[in-house]
Amino acid sequence: MKIYYNASLWAKEKGLCGVPQRVNWQFKYAGTRHCIPVIYRFSKGIVFDVITFLDEVKLREFFEKYEAIGETLTPLQQRCAEQEHPYRAMSIKEIWINGKRTEGGYSSSSAVSIPWARQDDRLALVQNAYSSILKDTACFACQRFCVPYSETDSKMQKLLRFFRLNRINSVKLSTCPVQWFSPLDIHFEMSGKGERKEVCFVHPKTGVTHTLYFQNAELVEMSMDRDGKHSLYTMQAMYEIEPALPQGDSLQFNSSIQYTASSEDRFSLTEASSIGIIGGACGATAIFATAKNKEATVPQGLHGLPLYSCFSVPGFHKKETLHFILEGINIKDCDSKEYSFQ
């Protein structure tokens, strides 16, 4: 299999192919068996595939559950269904090559091969290349990583990299914590006239009842064009939470809208877009440094608890009252892990 310096599993690249170095590193991630069969060396970095061995029984159960109703699910239901899929791509936080952390980031792509579901026949080349480890596996996934080398001042190292002769002695992967989204779907409205509101919910995992104290709601206007003729309106509210969420958990508010604009010309295409606000769900809204000890402090609310911010569902019309949706809670399912290979 010819591999180029690219993370794409589908792009047709040209140029020098990578020099293969067989490693056959096997490990478990999120309860599923994985393998890195080969590392491909380039002058700029390395490319490697993470093969995931999928349970065919679990895949069939998933398809039987959602195949007939998939198109009828709401966006919230779709998100919950997607995380039930037996395959979960690896989310890598940091990568070390030969003991040195890569600083330029990395790119990746993934695909799943399920013969009876007719998904990604393009992985046939991957299956043939790794036939020795996939001979007893009907369904598998492949996630391809493209990772640049860290900078080096060694002329010898640069020369070895240029001719792709530098051997990879070790690779370390540090994963991001894994979260499980649990829906709450709580709707409420607020105005910016000093209104306060209390919202309660039961934590799906711990069974603890948490109370949110909303306050200091303010209308925010954002111009959508240079002329200022079109604006987007949303409301930012501050809130306290009692008791605090378990470490690693976070709330998620729905702060997006789907927008479709019809052209005045009936022969023109209809324009569609999705508009959302990123961030501000369950984090400190500001950090202040004291003059004496320079310690960071988080602002506190009316109940003496840390303040967080959230946004309402945005709209194109200015209203005194806006709609908030507490979509759900992201629960820490698995801590960050490190995998060392050599």
Backbone torsions as a table, in degrees:
resi	resn	phi	psi	omega
1	MET	NA	127.4	179.2
2	LYS	-85.5	121.5	-179.5
3	ILE	-115.6	133.1	179.1
4	TYR	-112.2	168.6	-176.4
5	TYR	-76.8	76.3	-177.5
6	ASN	-160.9	144.2	-179.3
7	ALA	-85.3	-9.9	-175.5
8	SER	-71.8	136.6	176.1
9	LEU	-86.7	-4.5	-173.2
10	TRP	-123.6	-25.1	-174.9
11	ALA	-65.1	140.8	176.2
12	LYS	-94.4	101.0	-175.6
13	GLU	-96.6	162.7	173.7
14	LYS	-126.6	160.5	-179.7
15	GLY	121.8	-163.2	-178.6
16	LEU	-76.4	138.0	175.5
17	CYS	-81.1	158.5	177.7
18	GLY	-75.6	152.1	176.1
19	VAL	-87.2	118.1	-175.9
20	PRO	-74.9	140.7	173.5
21	GLN	-130.9	108.9	-176.2
22	ARG	-72.4	132.1	-178.4
23	VAL	-128.4	-40.1	179.4
24	ASN	54.4	52.9	178.7
25	TRP	-86.3	125.1	-178.1
26	GLN	-118.2	144.6	-178.2
27	PHE	-162.1	171.5	177.2
28	LYS	-115.2	134.9	177.2
29	TYR	-135.6	128.4	-178.9
30	ALA	53.8	36.6	176.2
31	GLY	78.4	7.0	-177.5
32	THR	-120.5	144.4	-178.1
33	ARG	-77.3	134.2	179.8
34	HIS	-128.6	162.4	178.3
35	CYS	-151.3	138.2	169.7
36	ILE	-108.0	100.7	-174.4
37	PRO	-73.0	-43.4	-170.9
38	VAL	-142.9	145.4	169.3
39	ILE	-109.5	134.0	179.9
40	TYR	-107.7	120.6	-174.8
41	ARG	-92.9	138.3	175.7
42	PHE	-132.2	171.1	179.2
43	SER	-69.3	-28.2	-177.4
44	LYS	-94.5	-22.0	-175.7
45	GLY	173.2	-155.2	-178.1
46	ILE	-128.8	159.3	172.3
47	VAL	-129.2	135.7	175.8
48	PHE	-146.2	153.0	178.6
49	ASP	-105.1	136.0	171.4
50	VAL	-103.8	112.3	179.9
51	ILE	-92.7	128.7	178.3
52	THR	-111.1	125.0	179.4
53	PHE	-87.4	113.1	-173.5
54	LEU	-95.6	146.7	178.3
55	ASP	-82.1	113.0	-176.3
56	GLU	-64.5	-35.3	-179.9
57	VAL	-62.9	-45.5	179.7
58	LYS	-65.6	-35.8	178.0
59	LEU	-64.4	-43.8	179.6
60	ARG	-64.4	-39.4	178.2
61	GLU	-63.2	-39.9	179.3
62	PHE	-64.9	-45.6	-179.0
63	PHE	-67.6	-38.1	178.7
64	GLU	-65.1	-31.8	-178.0
65	LYS	-74.4	-38.1	-170.8
66	TYR	-115.9	-9.9	-174.6
67	GLU	-59.7	-41.7	-175.6
68	ALA	-80.5	-25.0	-174.1
69	ILE	-111.5	2.4	-174.3
70	GLY	-54.4	-41.0	-176.4
71	GLU	-76.9	-11.1	-178.5
72	THR	-98.2	-4.7	-177.0
73	LEU	-74.2	144.2	173.4
74	THR	-74.6	163.4	177.8
75	PRO	-54.2	-38.3	179.0
76	LEU	-67.3	-41.5	177.8
77	GLN	-67.0	-35.7	178.1
78	GLN	-63.2	-41.3	179.8
79	ARG	-63.9	-42.1	178.9
80	CYS	-65.3	-37.6	-179.7
81	ALA	-68.7	-40.7	-177.5
82	GLU	-61.0	-36.0	-178.5
83	GLN	-77.6	-7.3	173.7
84	GLU	-85.4	-9.2	179.6
85	HIS	-60.7	136.1	-177.6
86	PRO	-60.9	-21.6	179.9
87	TYR	-97.1	131.1	176.0
88	ARG	-129.3	114.3	-179.8
89	ALA	-64.7	147.3	179.5
90	MET	-73.2	135.4	174.6
91	SER	-108.2	106.6	-173.9
92	ILE	-96.5	130.9	178.8
93	LYS	-89.7	-46.6	-178.4
94	GLU	-144.2	151.7	179.1
95	ILE	-133.2	133.1	174.8
96	TRP	-112.4	135.4	175.1
97	ILE	-119.8	120.5	-177.9
98	ASN	52.9	41.6	175.3
99	GLY	83.0	-0.9	-179.2
100	LYS	-115.1	130.7	-179.0
101	ARG	-75.0	134.0	177.2
102	THR	-75.1	137.1	-174.5
103	GLU	-108.7	-12.3	-176.7
104	GLY	-92.2	9.4	-177.5
105	GLY	75.1	-174.9	180.0
106	TYR	-146.8	167.0	175.1
107	SER	-126.9	155.9	-179.2
108	SER	-155.3	159.6	172.6
109	SER	-146.1	158.3	-178.0
110	SER	-143.7	156.2	178.0
111	ALA	-152.5	157.1	-177.8
112	VAL	-120.4	136.1	177.0
113	SER	-107.0	111.2	177.5
114	ILE	-129.0	95.1	-172.6
115	PRO	-52.8	-46.9	-176.2
116	TRP	-74.8	-12.6	176.7
117	ALA	-101.3	0.2	179.1
118	ARG	55.3	48.1	179.2
119	GLN	-111.1	128.8	173.0
120	ASP	51.0	63.5	171.7
121	ASP	-64.9	-14.1	179.2
122	ARG	-66.1	-11.4	176.8
123	LEU	-83.5	8.4	179.1
124	ALA	-60.8	-38.8	178.1
125	LEU	-63.7	-40.7	178.2
126	VAL	-64.1	-43.1	-179.6
127	GLN	-63.2	-39.7	178.6
128	ASN	-68.8	-39.5	-178.2
129	ALA	-66.8	-35.0	-178.3
130	TYR	-110.4	34.2	-175.9
131	SER	-60.3	-28.5	-177.7
132	SER	-66.5	-30.6	179.9
133	ILE	-99.5	-13.5	-177.6
134	LEU	-107.8	8.1	-174.9
135	LYS	-63.1	-28.5	-179.6
136	ASP	-106.7	15.7	-176.6
137	THR	-119.1	122.5	179.9
138	ALA	-83.4	-38.0	-176.5
139	CYS	-123.4	136.4	179.8
140	PHE	-153.0	166.9	175.4
141	ALA	-125.9	152.4	178.2
142	CYS	-130.7	126.2	175.4
143	GLN	-118.9	117.0	-175.8
144	ARG	-99.7	130.1	179.7
145	PHE	-113.0	138.2	173.0
146	CYS	-119.3	115.7	-170.8
147	VAL	-125.7	122.8	178.7
148	PRO	-77.3	153.8	174.1
149	TYR	-72.0	156.6	170.9
150	SER	-77.0	160.6	-179.1
151	GLU	-65.6	149.1	177.5
152	THR	-140.8	146.6	176.7
153	ASP	-99.7	-5.6	-177.9
154	SER	-76.0	121.0	178.3
155	LYS	-65.6	-36.9	178.7
156	MET	-64.6	-42.6	179.2
157	GLN	-63.8	-41.2	178.0
158	LYS	-62.6	-39.4	179.9
159	LEU	-67.1	-42.8	178.5
160	LEU	-63.3	-40.4	178.5
161	ARG	-65.0	-40.8	-177.8
162	PHE	-60.0	-41.0	179.9
163	PHE	-91.6	5.9	177.6
164	ARG	59.2	37.3	-178.5
165	LEU	-101.5	-9.1	-177.5
166	ASN	-73.1	122.4	-177.9
167	ARG	-81.9	140.3	177.1
168	ILE	-88.1	110.1	-177.6
169	ASN	-90.0	-27.4	-179.0
170	SER	-155.8	149.7	174.2
171	VAL	-138.3	134.6	176.1
172	LYS	-124.7	131.8	178.9
173	LEU	-114.3	130.7	175.1
174	SER	-113.9	118.2	-175.2
175	THR	-89.9	158.2	173.9
176	CYS	-80.0	152.9	174.3
177	PRO	-59.4	144.3	-179.3
178	VAL	-98.1	130.4	179.0
179	GLN	-114.8	149.8	177.3
180	TRP	-115.5	123.0	-178.0
181	PHE	-84.0	126.7	177.0
182	SER	-119.1	122.6	-174.9
183	PRO	-71.6	144.4	172.4
184	LEU	-117.8	-40.8	175.4
185	ASP	52.6	55.2	179.2
186	ILE	-101.3	124.6	-178.4
187	HIS	-111.4	139.8	174.0
188	PHE	-159.4	166.1	-179.0
189	GLU	-123.3	150.8	177.4
190	MET	-142.9	152.9	173.9
191	SER	-116.1	167.8	-177.4
192	GLY	-94.9	25.4	-176.1
193	LYS	-103.7	46.5	178.6
194	GLY	72.8	15.9	-178.4
195	GLU	-69.7	143.0	174.0
196	ARG	-120.4	150.6	-178.3
197	LYS	-148.0	143.5	176.1
198	GLU	-113.9	132.9	178.4
199	VAL	-130.6	131.9	-179.8
200	CYS	-115.7	148.8	172.7
201	PHE	-151.1	156.3	178.8
202	VAL	-99.6	126.7	179.0
203	HIS	-62.2	124.4	-174.8
204	PRO	-61.6	-25.5	-175.8
205	LYS	-99.3	-44.5	-175.3
206	THR	-90.2	-21.9	-177.0
207	GLY	79.6	4.0	-179.7
208	VAL	-79.4	138.8	176.2
209	THR	-87.7	123.7	179.1
210	HIS	-108.5	141.6	178.3
211	THR	-114.7	129.5	176.6
212	LEU	-103.3	128.1	178.4
213	TYR	-107.3	103.0	-178.5
214	PHE	-88.2	142.3	-175.8
215	GLN	-161.2	169.8	173.4
216	ASN	52.4	46.0	178.7
217	ALA	-75.6	134.5	-179.2
218	GLU	-134.8	139.3	177.5
219	LEU	-77.0	134.3	-179.8
220	VAL	-119.5	128.0	178.1
221	GLU	-111.2	128.4	-180.0
222	MET	-122.9	122.3	-179.5
223	SER	-70.6	136.5	-178.1
224	MET	-99.6	-7.1	178.6
225	ASP	-148.1	171.6	-176.7
226	ARG	-67.8	-32.9	-177.1
227	ASP	-78.3	-14.5	-178.9
228	GLY	73.5	18.4	-179.4
229	LYS	-79.6	-25.3	-179.3
230	HIS	-122.4	130.6	-178.4
231	SER	-130.2	156.0	174.5
232	LEU	-112.1	132.8	-177.3
233	TYR	-114.6	135.7	174.6
234	THR	-146.6	169.7	179.4
235	MET	-122.9	129.1	175.9
236	GLN	-99.9	126.5	179.3
237	ALA	-122.9	148.1	174.9
238	MET	-100.1	151.0	178.0
239	TYR	-149.5	152.1	170.5
240	GLU	-108.3	156.1	178.4
241	ILE	-132.1	132.3	-178.4
242	GLU	-138.5	126.9	-10.6
243	PRO	-71.5	169.0	-179.0
244	ALA	-64.5	152.3	177.6
245	LEU	-69.1	152.9	173.8
246	PRO	-56.8	148.2	-178.8
247	GLN	-58.7	132.5	-179.5
248	GLY	97.0	-13.9	177.7
249	ASP	-90.3	153.9	178.9
250	SER	-151.9	148.4	177.0
251	LEU	-85.9	153.8	178.3
252	GLN	-131.8	121.0	176.9
253	PHE	-101.8	145.9	176.9
254	ASN	-86.7	106.9	-178.0
255	SER	-121.0	45.4	-178.4
256	SER	-139.3	159.6	176.2
257	ILE	-138.8	152.8	171.7
258	GLN	-97.7	127.8	-174.5
259	TYR	-121.6	129.2	176.4
260	THR	-124.1	122.4	-179.3
261	ALA	-111.7	121.6	178.7
262	SER	-88.1	132.0	179.2
263	SER	-75.3	150.4	176.6
264	GLU	-67.5	-26.6	177.2
265	ASP	-83.0	116.5	-175.0
266	ARG	-67.3	-14.1	180.0
267	PHE	-94.9	-3.6	179.9
268	SER	-87.4	157.1	178.9
269	LEU	-73.3	147.8	175.8
270	THR	-76.8	134.8	179.8
271	GLU	-91.4	134.4	179.2
272	ALA	-130.6	146.4	179.2
273	SER	-156.7	163.9	175.4
274	SER	-120.3	129.1	-177.6
275	ILE	-120.1	129.1	-178.8
276	GLY	-147.4	164.3	177.7
277	ILE	-110.3	125.1	-177.1
278	ILE	-95.2	135.0	175.9
279	GLY	87.2	-180.0	176.5
280	GLY	76.5	22.3	-177.8
281	ALA	-90.6	-54.5	-177.1
282	CYS	-148.5	58.7	179.3
283	GLY	-143.2	165.8	179.5
284	ALA	-63.0	135.9	-178.8
285	THR	-84.8	-19.9	179.4
286	ALA	-158.9	153.4	176.8
287	ILE	-128.8	128.7	-179.2
288	PHE	-113.5	140.6	178.4
289	ALA	-104.4	128.0	179.3
290	THR	-75.7	156.2	-174.9
291	ALA	-74.9	-29.9	-173.3
292	LYS	-84.6	-62.5	-173.9
293	ASN	-103.1	-1.9	176.4
294	LYS	60.1	23.8	177.2
295	GLU	-80.5	140.5	-178.9
296	ALA	-79.7	137.6	177.0
297	THR	-126.6	144.4	179.2
298	VAL	-98.1	134.1	179.6
299	PRO	-60.0	147.9	-177.6
300	GLN	-113.1	155.1	-177.7
301	GLY	-97.1	-162.4	-175.6
302	LEU	-66.9	-22.7	-179.2
303	HIS	-101.1	11.3	179.0
304	GLY	75.0	17.8	-179.1
305	LEU	-107.5	158.0	178.8
306	PRO	-57.6	142.1	-179.7
307	LEU	-96.0	138.8	174.2
308	TYR	-126.1	167.1	-178.3
309	SER	-124.3	156.0	175.7
310	CYS	-149.4	164.9	-179.4
311	PHE	-123.0	150.6	176.4
312	SER	-80.1	174.5	172.1
313	VAL	-68.3	123.1	-176.8
314	PRO	-72.6	163.3	178.4
315	GLY	-153.7	171.1	-177.2
316	PHE	-98.9	0.6	-180.0
317	HIS	-119.9	137.7	-179.2
318	LYS	-76.3	121.2	-179.2
319	LYS	-131.0	153.2	177.8
320	GLU	-77.3	-28.8	-179.3
321	THR	-120.1	131.6	-179.1
322	LEU	-125.2	159.7	-170.7
323	HIS	-97.7	129.2	176.4
324	PHE	-109.6	144.2	175.5
325	ILE	-130.8	111.8	171.2
326	LEU	-83.9	96.7	-169.9
327	GLU	-69.0	-42.5	-178.6
328	GLY	177.7	-168.0	-179.0
329	ILE	-130.3	133.6	175.5
330	ASN	-91.6	114.6	-175.5
331	ILE	-102.9	130.6	179.3
332	LYS	-64.6	119.6	-177.3
333	ASP	-101.4	-29.7	-177.3
334	CYS	-153.2	135.0	178.7
335	ASP	-71.5	165.7	173.8
336	SER	-64.0	141.2	-179.0
337	LYS	-129.9	156.4	175.7
338	GLU	-118.8	135.4	177.8
339	TYR	-120.4	120.2	-179.7
340	SER	-110.3	129.1	-179.3
341	PHE	-125.4	141.4	175.9
342	GLN	-160.0	NA	NA
